[in-house]
Amino acid sequence: MTTAPQNLPPGGYVHREPSALRRALPWIVTAAVLALLGWLGYALVDSLKDKQKSFSIYFVDRGWVRFLLFLLAASGVLALTSLVGQRIGMARTGRRISYLAVLGDQLTHLFLMLVVLTAIYPLFYVLIAAFDPRNSLFAFPDFGNPNIFYKTGLLPDLSKLNLENFAKLFEGVTIPAWQLLLAVIGGAALAATLISLIVSKVGRDTDTLANVRSWGLRVLVAALALLVVFMTPAQFTGGSNESKFLLSVRNTLFVSGLTGVLAIVLSTTAGYAMARMRFPGRFQMLLFFIFIQMFPVFLALVAVFKLLTDLGLGNTFTGLILAYSGGAIAFNTWIFKGYVESLPESLEEAAMVDGATRWQTFTRVVLPLSRGMLVFIFLNQFIGTYAEFILASILMTGVENWTVGVMLRSFTSGQFSTKWGVFAAAATLGALPIVGLFYGFQNFFVGGAVAGGVKE
């Protein structure tokens, strides 16, 4: 027989300070990572020492030494500012503040700033390449310029940038008057939505501003849907592939939009049945959903292609939409199942006591409470299919049926030249719908990703 220890605080929890090894572990790991990066950098420089230097890359002699000196200088400045901040904080609060903790935060911020700059620069490079008419990703270095940023190619020659690459994407495009009117209406709705959003962030959010955002978003979606559905290949009369890039954007929006809607219909009904109903084979089906997620999509390319060809759906948007929608069932069903299980079942029981059927309970109780999750499922499927390339390149042939990914691939697979400038311009324009959707619905996207993780 065992007895509980005496003199325990309420709840039985005893706080213990971390050991010296545990406090030093983050610093040891950081030092090991920095040492590894330093060794990799030294090995890279040593391997390039005896090789012929590229004509498009400017080599700075002992540049890694200069970079390390910059880091040391920046760390020294942060050490001084950390000491000043510690003293000011102790004088204001009257409490003891650890200098190492303040210095650690400052060095962490420096490291994160370098990581962010490293991650953003490739996007900046592609954006500048989109405006560079020289059609080369290696046209930036200016070895004759005394400025190190221009000499190394980190900054381009802004005087040579123009809109020539973007103009090639609009050659031969004819827009009827009604489509132009829809575009104007959609632009006005977008402007009203953005203005109301900015005003609500600066001042107090009111019901009027909320209604403006709601209706502005509805009008924008309706105008965009009409443009996508009724735009035809006959409007694109240019003779080159790049002149039909907007048609590929239209095709992608059409396929991704319908795939997102079908993903909602299929996954919500299946997820609700898995969460609330008990039937033979339920557990085995859930395990099967997990099992098929283990295999990459391209393993089923031959089977999907053969099946769609036998059904007469080869090289059709219908076949591509069905292929995308079928692959979305397993993951989205699990997501929605977990979310439904986090909802109180008493709400549905109360509705059925009042005479509602199971279907009415699903449509009038569960779905209205799942708006955020529905938006997440739509965005998750839309973004996934918008950037998909392998399946679309196998199933769709002919430039009029290409999606954005296949069209971009055609710009880099020329027999005699690669259209890097046009590729960068098309990639910039093609990314705008995804950026707009993600920014406009980021709260739903982040919230939906963690919904259902905690059972109420």
N, C-alpha and C positions, 0 to 999 in steps of 0.2 A: 504494500500500500504506500503510495507517494503522497506527500503533502505539498501544498503550494508555498513558495517562498514568502517569508514575512516582509512587512514594511514596503509592499509594492504600491505605487501610486494608483489612482483610479484608472481602470482600464487595463492594468497589468503591464504597461509599456514603460521600459526603462531606456532613456536616451543615453547613448554612448558616443563619445567623440570619435571620429574616424582616426585610424592609426596613421603614423607618419608615412608609411608606405602607400596607403590609400590616397593621402593628400598629394604625395609626390608622383603618383601614377600618371595623371594627365600631362605633367611636365615631361616625364620620361617618354611617354608615347609621342608627344610633340617633338621632342629632340630626336627621337628615332626616325620620325617621318621626315624632318628637315635633313637629317644626315643621309637618308636614302635618296631624297631629291637632289641633294648636293652631289652624291656619288653618281647618280644617273646623268646629271648635267655635265660633270667632269668626263664621264665616259663618252658622252655624245660629242663634246668638244674635242676630245682626244681622237675619236674615230674620224672626225672631219679634218684633222690637222694636216694630214698628208694627201688629202683628196683635192681634186680640182674644184675651185670655187665656182659656183653657178653665176651665170651672167645676170640673173634676175634677183640675186640676193646680195645685199651689202654686208660684208663681214666686218665687225668691229673687233679690232685686236684686243684681246683680253677683256671682252665686253662683260663676261661673267664676273670679273673682278670689280668692274664699275658698278654692276648691279648689286653685288654684295656690299660694296661701300655705301651705295644708296640706302640699302636696307639698314645698315648699321647707323647711318646718319639719321634716318627716320626713327629708328628705335631709340637713339639718344635724345632726339627731340621729344618723343613720347615719354621717355623716362623723366625728363625735366618737367613736362606739363603734368604728368601723373603726380610728381612730388608737390607741385604747386596746388593741384586740385585736392590732394589729400590734406594739405595744411588748411586750405580754405574750408573744406568740408568739416574738418575737426573743429575749426574755430566757430563755424555756424551752428553745428549740431551739439557740440560738447561731448561727442562720443569718439571712441577710438576707431579709426579706420585703417585697415591693413593696406600698406603701400603696395605689397605684391599683388593684392587683389585688384587694385586700381590699375597697376601696370599691366596685369594680365588682360584686363578688359580692353585697354588701349591697344595692345599688341594683337588681340583677337580682331578688333575693328580694322587694324591695318591689313591683316591677312585676308579678311573678308572683302575689303575694298579691292585688293589685288585680284582676288578670285572673280569678283563681279566684273572688273575691267577685262580680265582675260576671257570671260564668258560673253561679254557684250561686243568685244572688238570684231569677232567674225561676222556678226550681224551688221556692224558698221561697214566692214569691208565689202560685204555683198551689196549693201545699199549704195555705196559709192560706185561699185562696179556697174550697177544698173544705170548710172548716169554717164558712164565712160564710153564714148563712141568707138574707142580703139579695139573693143571686142577682145580683151585679154585680161585675165586675172593677174598677170605679171607685169602690168604696165605702170605700176605705181612708183617704184624706186627711181629717184633722180640723183644719180651719182655725182652730178656736177653741182648740186645745191649744197651750200655750206651748212644748212640746217640739218641736224642729225635726224629729225623726224621725217623730212622730205627725202633725205639721202637714203634712209633705210626703207622707205616706202610705207611707213606707218600713216602718213598723211598724203593724200593725192594732190595733184595739181588741179585746184578748183577751177582755174580758168578754162580748162579743156572739157569740163562737164557740160552736158546738154541733155535734151529729151529725145534724142534720136532713137534710142532703143525702145522707149515707150511708144513712140510714134509708129514703129513697125508693128506693134501689137494691135493697132487700130486701123491699119490700112484696109480699105475696101469695106468697112463696116457701115451698113445703112440702118438707120434707126427711124421707124415710122413715127408720126406725130403723136399717136396715142401712147407709145412707149416712152417718148420723151416727156409727155405729160405725167405719166406714172412715175418716172424718175424724179421729176420736180416735186411731186407730192411726197414721195418717199424721202427726198432730201429735206423737205420742210418738216416732215414728221420727225426725222432724226435730229434736226436742229432744235425743234421744240423739246424733244426728250432730253437732249444734252443741256439745254439752257435751264430747264426745270431741275435737272439733277444738280447742276452747279449752284443754282440759287438755294436748293435745299441743303447743300453742304455748307454754304456760307452762312445762311440765316436759318430760320426755323422752318421745318418741313410742315406743310399744311395739306389739308385734304384736296385743295385745288391743284397743288403741284403734283400730288400723287395721281390725281385723275388725268392730268396732262401727260404724265409719263406713261400711264397705262394705255390711254388712247393713242398717244404717239407711237408706242411700240406696236400696237395692233395695226395701225395704218401702215407702218413701215414693213411689217411682216406680210401684210396683204399685198402691198405694192410689189414687194420683192417676189412673192409667190407668183403673181400674175406675170411679171417679167420673165421669170424662169420657165413657167409652163408654156407661154405662148411665143417665146423666142424660137426662131426656126433657122436651120442652116442656110437657107436662101438669103439671109441678111448678110452673110459673110462672103463677099465676092473676091477677096484677095487670093492671089495664086500661091502664096507661101504658107507654110505651117504656122508661122508666128502670127499671121493675120487672122487666124482662127483660134487664137488663144482665149478670147472672151467666150467663144462657143464651148470650149472645154471647161471653162469656169461654170457656164450655165449647166452643162451636163453633170458636173460634179455636184453642184448645189441641188439639182433635181434628184440625183441618185442618193446623195447623203440625206437630204430632207425626208424623202419617202422611207429610206432605211431607218431613220430615227423614229418616224411615226410607227412603222411596223414593229420596231423594237419595243416601243411602249406598249402596243397592243398585245404582243406575244408574251413579253416578260411580266407584265402586270397580272394578266390572267393566270399564267403558270405560277408565278410567285405567290399569289394569293391562295391558290389551290394548295400549294405545298405548305403554306404557313397555317392555314385554318382547317383544311379538310384532312381526314384520315381515310386512306384507301389502300388496297393491296398494291404493293410495288412502289409506294411512295419513297421509302428509304433507299431502295435500290436505284430508283431513278435519280435521286439526288447524288448518290455515289457515282452514277454514270456521268452526270453533268461534270463532276469534278474530274473524272477520268479523262473525258474528251478534251478538257482544258490543258492536259499535259502535253498534247501533241501540237506542233506548229501547224498553221493553216496550210502552208504550201505542200504538206504531205497529202492533202486531199485534192490537189489541183487536177490530177488526171481523172479522179472520180467525178468531181464537180463538172469538169469540161465534158466528159462523156455523158453524164446525166442530162445536162442542159442541151447538148446537141441532139440527143435522142428525143427530147421533149420539144424540139423546134425552138428553143430559146437561146440558141447561140448567137452571139453578137447583137444582143438586145439589152436594153436597159432593164427590162423585166427580169431576165435571167440574172443579171448582175445584182439587182436589188434583192432577189430571193436568196442568192448565195450569201450576200452580206447579212441579211436578216437571220438566216439559219445559223450562222456562226455567232450571232449575238445572243441567242436564247439562253445558253448555259450561264454565262457570267451575270447578265442582267437579272435572270431569274433568282439567282442566289442573293444578289444585292436587294431586290425588292422583297424577297422572302424575309430576310433579316430585318428590314424596315417594318414590315407588317407585324412581325412578332414583337416589335417594340411598342406597338400601339395597344392601348387597353382593349381587351376583348369585350369588356362590359359595354362599350359603345355600340358594338354590333349586336350584342344580345338585347340591349334596350330597343334598338330599331326593329329587330325581329319580333319582340314582344308587342310592339305597336303594329305589327302586321306586314312588315317589309319582308320580301323574299331575300334569298341569299344574293341574287344578282343586284337587287335594289340596294342592299346593304353595301355591296362592293362599289357600286357606281355613285351612291349618294353619301356614303359615310367614309369609306376608305380612300377613294380617289381624291375627294376634296382635301383630305388631310395629307395627301401625298404629293402635293403640287411641287414642292422642292425636289423630291425624289424623281418625279416624272421629268422635270427639267434636266436633272443630272443624267438620267438614262438617255434622254435625247441628245444632250451635248456630248456625252461619252461616245455614243454611237456615231454621231455626226462627225466629230473630230477624227475618230478612228478610220472611218471610211473616206473622209476627205483626203487624207494623206496616204491611202492605200495605193500600192502600185502593182504588186505581183499579180493579183487576181484580175485586176482590170486590164493589164497588158496581155493576159492570156485569153480572156473572154471577148475583149472588144478589139475589133480591127476597123481600119478606116479612120481618117483624121476627123471626120464629122462625129464619130462616136467616142473619141478619146476623152479621158478625164484629165485633170490637171497634172497628176503624176506622170501619166504616159506622155502628155504633151511636153512637159519639161524634159523628159528623157530624150525626146526626139531632137531637142536643141543641142544635146551633147553627144549625139551619135552620128554626126554628119560624116560623109565619106572623105571629104577634103578639108573640112574646117569645123571647129566647135564654136557655137554662137554663145560665148560666155556672157557677153553683155546683154543679149536678149534673154538668156536664161536668168540672169540676176534680176532684170526688170520684171519678167514674168513671175519669178518666185516672190518678188516684193508685192506685186499686185495680188497674186494668188493667196498670200498669207493674210491679207486684210480681212476677209470674212471670218477666219478663225480668230484673229486678234479681237475683232469687234464682238463676236459671240462670247469669247472667254472673258473679256473685260466686262461686258454687260451683265453676264450671269455668273460672275466668279463666286459670289456668295452661295448660290445654289450648287455650283460645282464642288466647292470645298465642303459645304455642309452635307451634300449627298454622299461624298466619298467616305464620311465617317458615320453616316446615319445607320442605325441598327446595330451599332457596336455595343450599346448599353441597353439592357433589357429593363423596361420600367416595371 
